[in-house]
């Protein structure tokens, strides 16, 4: 069997055109050969046609070829009528079985009569996962770098591109190492020598496509395979019925010494719907194959075939032993095997040279293509792979968030920074002092006033200078912010933990100044503390005790000077009652004032604590909570991408 190259099918162009149209070209028509079509796609159309127009000799030669094509067409009409009709709009050379000619490959080009294939349709779960992945990428763009999201973006782009293309075709790549016989297997499946085989390495220099049905041109164009490397298999009703919808790609060797060949393999493996890995008894355990390709693609087991080729070289039961060892290696790679009805990779053994086992592979491929599920399964596996690569930046093994205990501790630290406790105590003392002034004895108040006047104002320094107090308060605020940021970011993936700490740091800017201003507004109200209802009675009682002392004293003075009759009992009793009753009233008022004073101080402390907590919440806790909420949203989306509606930790 031989493959048709560009030079082979150039001389038969008019024959192919005549068979597609059913008539021979007229003498005045321009006959276009495929070689010129290839030059047209590479930008050489104008040059080729201009050269023919300027050279009369070339024009005469071209007309001679047209005349010869007429004769060949007339002689082949009878054979063409008896052959099975195949009018697919492709420029092809069809060989009838009655001619006895050697089977050859045909070149697939785009035809105007080809109908566009129906686009691929994803089911509901896959669409939901793709939408979740798209939403996940959108929510994460401001938190993650573009390199982290690059793989997810590529999967979304490829899923959208594949969905617009044919859903009736399945693109399968044949991949293997040098000398594994994949090109020979490619020819065996096609029934004709399409891909070059031989001892020279590497043999396959560029990917070659073979399509079993029409409508696959857009899929092949997506792989970047030019028209000159597109083929059609040998015409066979059984083969077309079994493999209809298959697009088979023969890849260069993945271990080729030519860098461009390996680049072709890596690029196309990311675009095809399924892969047939061809291994041989010598290289089936090659570390490069397992570590670079099979192990990273373990999640794509359902769209993978692993074929052990060249079993004709193995004696006796060696084939089963090699297959068992191959299955063991695949299991170590994490590749699920599709055995006993379980989903997974299909493992087969065959010989492309002798044809042993090729029919089994053809049947497995036919059933695989007929299901029309490989493209969706490939996209689903790509989504799984992208999601697991993103797991370190979305999932964590512990509960995250900001607990109420951490919030309360942060508010307490801010309250200490603004001196809420000291302010409450000062308010309590102010209330008691005001009570003492209102209910204390006049003589005691006069004595305290005298003591205050006698005490010098110099030499009384505060325990801490205001600047030191301000610096200490600022340090307390910064420490409180750092503590709450660390507790909020504990357990988060690195990007989100960094975002939480940055949000807390931004909120801490200007927080000490805001707390100072808030303290001035929310501190003690100006003026004296409020008085309870019993204060007038206490004041009246204290005034009465003072009046008794004054009356008793004046009475005694009057008796001493002889102004009044001597009677020591009554004035002394009045003075003793006033002297004892004044302090007693003052002590009673002090005891009664403790409760209101304590409540007044606690209310002042509460107002200051609430004000400090509100300021810290607005500037620090709310931004931190927003970042945590965004993380919970992306974590839920990540759970949808994985297919876990409840989300992940």
Secondary structure, DSSP 4 states (H G I P E B T S, - for coil): -B---HHHHHTTHHHHHHHHHSSPPPTTSPP--HHHHHHHHTT-HHHHHHHHHH-HHHHHHHHHHHHHHHHHHHHHHHHHHHSPP---S-------GGG-PPPB-EE----TTPPPPPBP---HHHHHHHHHHHHHHHHHTTTS-HHHHHHHHHHHHHHHHHHTSBSS-EEEEEEE-TTS-HHHHHHHHHTS--S--SSSSS---S-EEEESSSS-HHHHHHTT--GGGEEE----HHHHHHHTTEEEEEPPPTT-SSHHHHHHHHHHHTTSSEEEEEEETTTTT-HHHIIIIITTTGGGGGGEEEEEE-GGGS-TTHHHHHHHHHHHHHHHTTPPB--TT-SSBEEEE--TTT-TTHHHHHHHHHHHHHTT-HHHHHHHHHHHHHHHHHHHHH--SS--S--HHHHHHHHHHHHHHHTHHHHHHHHHHHHHHHHHHHHS-HHHHHHHHHHHHHS-STT---SS-HHHHHHHHHHHHHHHHHHHHHHHHTTS-HHHHHHHHHHHHHHHTTHHHHHHHHHHHHSPPSSSPP--TTHHHHHHHHHHHHHHHHHHHHHHHHHHTTSS---HHHHHHHHHHHHHHHHHHHHHHHHHHHHHHHHHHHHHHHHHHHHHHHHHIIIIIHHHHHHHHHHHHHHHHHHHHHT-TT---
